[in-house]
Amino acid sequence: MSVHERVQSLFSIVVRGSALLAIGTIAPVRAAGVSVTNYGHSALLIRGGGQSVMVNPFRAVGCAKGLAEPRVNATVTLASSELPDEGARIGGGTYLVKPGSYRVGGLKIEGFAAPHDRVGGRRFGQATVWRWQQAGLSFAHLGGTAATLSGEDKVLLGRPDVLIIGVGGGGKVYNAEEAAKVVRELNPRRVIPVQYVNGEAPSGCDLGGVQPFLDAMSGTKVRKVGPNLNLPGTLGDTTVIDVMR
């Protein structure tokens, strides 16, 4: 073999070795998108991007009476308030309930104060509205307020890919018309209605069902998806309502 041939052979070996080394060091790519599990009331577990977010775990009291308590380990729990039906400390992971900016497990989370009722918080105090990014999707969680959104609220929340919103009415949850107004203001790509009852409400519960909200959103596509929902990392540009059971 000539000197030139030996050099070419050596160069070929180095190139192949470098390519193999590069392939071996490429970080695994996580599939975009999330899976959502509904536990009832306003409790959802959102998994994706290597993280899990538990929203509003509850004790089986009040309007959540008769439901199985979601004792779930998650990266982070986001609670609207410390009321037992929307902020029970029953799972594992970091628990957040106060407004502020947080970084937990690679998630950037923002919490904003909002009145829990229609009278500036004088009846039920303040709740926390949440916003975060997960697995390529932006989320807004308004499961614990009945207050009209201010101009500043709308700017802070932006246009979420996924909006979680209470719709059952009563003293501390949006009613159908109020929730529909918020949806039209924020124009999310997906809406997951929460905090409503199926069938007869437990004694002392002032929540209604989901149908009045769907009626108020007449003309919007509705999908009844059961207790589990998979969302891709890229959603269509029009609003779709996913009713979970």
Rosetta blueprint (number, residue, H / E / L):
1 M L
2 S L
3 V H
4 H H
5 E H
6 R H
7 V H
8 Q H
9 S H
10 L H
11 F H
12 S H
13 I H
14 V H
15 V H
16 R H
17 G H
18 S H
19 A H
20 L H
21 L H
22 A H
23 I H
24 G H
25 T H
26 I L
27 A L
28 P L
29 V L
30 R L
31 A L
32 A L
33 G L
34 V E
35 S E
36 V E
37 T E
38 N E
39 Y E
40 G E
41 H L
42 S L
43 A E
44 L E
45 L E
46 I E
47 R E
48 G E
49 G L
50 G L
51 Q E
52 S E
53 V E
54 M E
55 V E
56 N L
57 P L
58 F L
59 R L
60 A L
61 V L
62 G H
63 C H
64 A H
65 K L
66 G L
67 L L
68 A L
69 E L
70 P L
71 R L
72 V L
73 N E
74 A E
75 T E
76 V E
77 T E
78 L E
79 A L
80 S L
81 S L
82 E L
83 L L
84 P L
85 D L
86 E L
87 G L
88 A L
89 R L
90 I L
91 G L
92 G E
93 G E
94 T E
95 Y E
96 L E
97 V L
98 K L
99 P L
100 G E
101 S E
102 Y E
103 R E
104 V E
105 G L
106 G L
107 L E
108 K E
109 I E
110 E E
111 G E
112 F E
113 A E
114 A E
115 P E
116 H L
117 D L
118 R L
119 V L
120 G L
121 G L
122 R L
123 R L
124 F L
125 G L
126 Q E
127 A E
128 T E
129 V E
130 W E
131 R E
132 W E
133 Q E
134 Q E
135 A L
136 G L
137 L E
138 S E
139 F E
140 A E
141 H E
142 L E
143 G L
144 G L
145 T L
146 A L
147 A L
148 T L
149 L L
150 S L
151 G H
152 E H
153 D H
154 K H
155 V H
156 L H
157 L H
158 G L
159 R L
160 P L
161 D L
162 V E
163 L E
164 I E
165 I E
166 G E
167 V L
168 G L
169 G L
170 G L
171 G L
172 K L
173 V L
174 Y L
175 N L
176 A H
177 E H
178 E H
179 A H
180 A H
181 K H
182 V H
183 V H
184 R H
185 E H
186 L H
187 N L
188 P L
189 R L
190 R E
191 V E
192 I E
193 P E
194 V E
195 Q L
196 Y L
197 V L
198 N L
199 G L
200 E L
201 A L
202 P L
203 S L
204 G L
205 C L
206 D L
207 L L
208 G L
209 G L
210 V L
211 Q H
212 P H
213 F H
214 L H
215 D H
216 A H
217 M L
218 S L
219 G L
220 T L
221 K E
222 V E
223 R E
224 K E
225 V E
226 G E
227 P L
228 N E
229 L E
230 N E
231 L E
232 P L
233 G L
234 T L
235 L L
236 G L
237 D L
238 T L
239 T L
240 V E
241 I E
242 D E
243 V E
244 M E
245 R L
